Amino acid sequence: MAARRSSLSSLPQYSSIGSYTILYLDKKGHALCARCASKPGAEIVRESTYDEGPAIECDGCGKKIKSSYGVAVSARPVSKKR
């Protein structure tokens, strides 16, 4: 599925319904933010919402891409009460 650009030739960082974070992948498997994915020459092969997990660093600019819901509760360390 090819990423769709708006009339301003930029890709959205968030979905239009629900404002979920959108993550873009290029043909080399690099994770890109919307700004880097919108640059001329970027060959985006996949886009999907990034719902849960730690922040991912954009392979283009280094910006942190936060997931929509953050880290899953089961993945967080459990504090031990004494």
Backbone hydrogen bonds, N-H to C=O, Kabsch-Sander energy under -0.5 kcal/mol:
donor,donor_aa,acceptor,acceptor_aa,energy
5,R,3,A,-0.5
6,S,10,S,-1.6
9,S,6,S,-2.1
11,L,34,A,-0.6
15,S,20,Y,-2.6
18,G,16,S,-0.6
19,S,15,S,-0.7
20,Y,17,I,-0.5
22,I,13,Q,-2.9
23,L,48,S,-3.3
24,Y,32,L,-1.8
25,L,46,R,-2.8
26,D,30,H,-1.8
27,K,43,E,-1.3
29,G,26,D,-2.2
32,L,24,Y,-3.0
37,A,33,C,-2.5
38,S,34,A,-1.4
39,K,36,C,-0.9
42,A,39,K,-2.0
44,I,42,A,-1.0
45,V,25,L,-2.5
46,R,25,L,-1.6
48,S,23,L,-2.1
50,Y,21,T,-2.6
51,D,49,T,-0.8
53,G,70,G,-2.6
56,I,65,I,-2.5
58,C,63,K,-3.0
59,D,31,A,-3.2
62,G,58,C,-1.6
65,I,56,I,-3.6
66,K,64,K,-0.7
67,S,53,G,-0.5
68,S,50,Y,-2.5
69,Y,51,D,-3.0
75,A,72,A,-1.4
76,R,72,A,-0.6
76,R,73,V,-1.2
79,S,77,P,-0.5
81,K,79,S,-0.5
